[in-house]
């Protein structure tokens, strides 16, 4: 279950990665908001088909939760 303050990594289409921190959790952990290292806010939702956090845009980034804070 994601928690505010947890570390995460944004995986961009094409292979780029960006470190992030969870800033908000909603819908019993199925939707999260993160702040990337550059300060930009991103929102992800848990896909019922893949059990991964994905952005709303087709082919957009996905979120990987990391261990620890």
C-alpha positions in Angstrom: 0.0 0.0 0.0 1.5 3.3 -1.0 2.0 6.0 1.7 2.7 9.7 1.6 6.5 10.2 1.8 7.3 6.8 0.1 9.9 6.9 -2.6 9.0 6.0 -6.2 10.4 6.0 -9.7 8.7 7.3 -12.8 9.4 5.0 -15.8 9.0 7.0 -19.0 8.2 5.5 -22.3 11.5 4.8 -24.1 13.5 3.9 -21.0 14.1 7.1 -19.0 13.6 7.1 -15.2 13.0 9.9 -12.8 13.0 9.8 -9.0 9.8 10.9 -7.1 8.1 11.0 -3.8 4.5 10.2 -3.1 2.6 13.4 -1.9 -1.0 12.1 -1.8 -2.8 8.8 -1.8 -6.5 8.5 -2.7 -9.2 5.8 -3.4 -7.8 3.4 -0.9 -4.4 3.4 -2.5 -5.5 3.0 -6.1 -4.6 6.6 -7.0 -1.4 8.5 -6.1 0.1 11.8 -6.7 3.9 12.2 -6.8 6.4 15.0 -7.0 9.3 14.4 -9.3 12.8 15.5 -8.5 12.3 18.5 -10.8 9.3 19.6 -8.8 6.6 18.6 -11.4 3.5 16.8 -10.0 2.2 13.6 -11.7 -0.9 11.5 -11.0 -1.1 7.8 -11.5 -3.9 5.2 -11.0 -3.7 1.5 -10.4 -4.6 -0.4 -13.6 -6.9 -3.3 -12.8 -5.6 -5.1 -15.9 -1.9 -4.9 -15.1 -1.8 -4.1 -11.3 0.7 -1.3 -12.1 0.4 2.4 -11.5 -0.1 4.2 -14.9 -0.8 7.7 -16.0 -4.0 8.6 -17.9 -2.2 9.2 -21.2 -1.9 6.3 -23.6 1.8 5.3 -23.8 2.5 7.6 -20.8 4.8 6.9 -17.9 4.2 4.3 -15.2 5.1 4.5 -11.5 7.3 2.0 -9.7 7.1 2.0 -5.9 10.4 1.7 -4.1 11.2 0.3 -0.7 11.6 2.6 2.3 11.3 6.3 2.6 
